[in-house]
Amino acid sequence: MAAEQLGFEGMPKRLYPCTPSRLNTWLDCPRRYRMTYLDRPKPEKGLPWAHNSVGASVHNALAGWWRLPLDERTTEAAGRLLDRAWLSDGFRDDAQAAEWRHRAREMVLRYTAGLDPADEPVGVERTVSMKTHVITVQGRIDRLDRRGDELVVVDYKTGRRPLTADDARTSLALALYAASARRMMRTPCRLVELHHLPTGEVAVWEHTDDSLDRHLRRAEQIAEECGEADEWFRATTRPADVAIPPERRHERFDERFPPQPGPLCAWCDFARHCPEGQAAAPTRDPWSALASD
Ligand code: SF4
């Protein structure tokens, strides 16, 4: 643990502020973590991804739908919200964007047709946070439901890969959301659900107090690692470093932020600055993660 975080004897420990996304980025690739969270100026990202446009448009439409007055929560309204929220970045051309706008519209129409508009969620895009003795973690839940006496974390997914209960079980983000919601609202929260909009399937996992605690301990462990690396970065960086181009910073910082080349490099926003990543995976077109059928 970094000295700054430990503090002086007798003083309260400084908690490491983080999000699930920050912790997962560290696990995936420390070099990408540095370029995402620490480098200043921040290296320029690649082009926007079309699949992110689809995901954000659908999320925004569904959030908007729950914010409508109850008597306006119709499937038609969901379609209108999707049209209004539509983001067209990253598509090959206008025709592809139009096709995907239609598909996304179908997704929200189908999904909202299966919802009870009167089943008011506890929260939509609800920010939750909690502290442990090591971290203060914050995140935003797509939807927080109440079923009986318990809260349920709902996460929307729009990717092409179908999801399993194991995806819900192993998700650090979902577990941290559930633990945070449980503590903030002093209400049990064990169920976490991945709602896969392209298929309508729901992957569910029911946590126990023990499994949520295991995820929390894991988050603390990761936070301790990246907290130490952050501290090393701050101690090592000199004012003149801002002039060094991203490609030439690696040799300075790889000791603590090594690259983790692999298939995921194809989707890395910073691959253009990373020779190891470019060698590990072919460059993808911004629309290549869209399903072809
Ligand atoms: S391209 Fe791969 S190795 Fe390079 S920063 Fe991105 S994830 Fe890491």
Boltz pocket constraint, residues with backbone or C-beta under 6 A from the ligand:
constraints:
  - pocket:
      binder: B
      contacts: [[A, 28], [A, 29], [A, 31], [A, 32], [A, 259], [A, 260], [A, 261], [A, 262], [A, 264], [A, 265], [A, 268], [A, 269], [A, 270], [A, 271], [A, 274], [A, 276], [A, 277], [A, 278]]
      max_distance: 6.0
